[in-house]
Amino acid sequence: MPLLHVNNLAVPCQCILFDKDGTLLDLLATWGVWAELVLEGLDNQLALISGSRPADLSRVLGTRHGADGRMTGYDPAGPLAMATAEETTGILAWHLYDAGVPWNEAVTLINNIVKEAMNGVRSRRTAVPLPGLLPFLQQCAAAKLKLGVVTSDGSRTTGEHLEWMGIAGFFQTIVTRDRVRLGKPAPEMAETACRELGVLPENTVIIGDSNADMQLGKGAGLRLSVGISPEGGSGHLLDADTVIAGYHQLAITG
């Protein structure tokens, strides 16, 4: 059985599951564009409705912004990094409801804003793999490891992002939020992926950038939960077995 070398560990494994946003792709490069467009749309709607605006737009989705208003970072334990599409819609719609818009109308307005923002992302086709990802995927393929994606994103956008990065062919299964009853941190995504790949959880490793990924791994009985924190800092990865800053810290042998 191939060995995954990470930090001071050498772990036998047959399968590696990857989160997508912040793990396979640079979250800021893709979802930063989306967040800027969505927050701009929300800000404009609030101005039209009542002239009121959130005191701090960064608090809406857990984003950080420069003096020019451009997004410069995000909270890895915040909504942008962890929330499902449904949860994000609820977060955004609440601000319109709080400004006096009936809930059903608020949801409709937010869905339109989100749709326009996604169209903006698709027009740019911006999806940037994390440094060192491609060589690591090639190592995995050479060792005949089975690979899967487990993501809170939907099927359409997940497929697009993997295609834009040119890595879709590495994965034998893709489990998105719309394919399961319970999303992260429930173990269902990992259990589904292991079943579809024909591997045992105890021979499977997960790599993710949120603690929900780590909890998913623990709940599914996976062999190892590897937290990845490209921006530095690992305090949010409370349930990780081990933490890396990037794929240069991983190697496959055997």
Sequence and secondary structure as in RCSB ss.txt:
>XXXX:A:sequence
MPLLHVNNLAVPCQCILFDKDGTLLDLLATWGVWAELVLEGLDNQLALISGSRPADLSRVLGTRHGADGRMTGYD
PAGPLAMATAEETTGILAWHLYDAGVPWNEAVTLINNIVKEAMNGVRSRRTAVPLPGLLPFLQQCAAAKLKLGVV
TSDGSRTTGEHLEWMGIAGFFQTIVTRDRVRLGKPAPEMAETACRELGVLPENTVIIGDSNADMQLGKGAGLRLS
VGISPEGGSGHLLDADTVIAGYHQLAITG
>XXXX:A:secstr
  EEEETTEEEE SEEEE SBTTTB HHHHHHHHHHHHHHHHHHHHHHHTS   S THHHHTEEE TTS EEEE 
TTSHHHH  HHHHHHHHHHHHHHTT  HHHHHHHHHHHHHHHHHHHHHHT   B TTHHHHHHHHHHTT EEEEE
 SS HHHHHHHHHHHT GGG SEEE GGGSSS TTSTHHHHHHHHHHT  GGGEEEEESSHHHHHHHHHTT SEE
EEE TTS  TT TT SEEESSGGGEEEE 
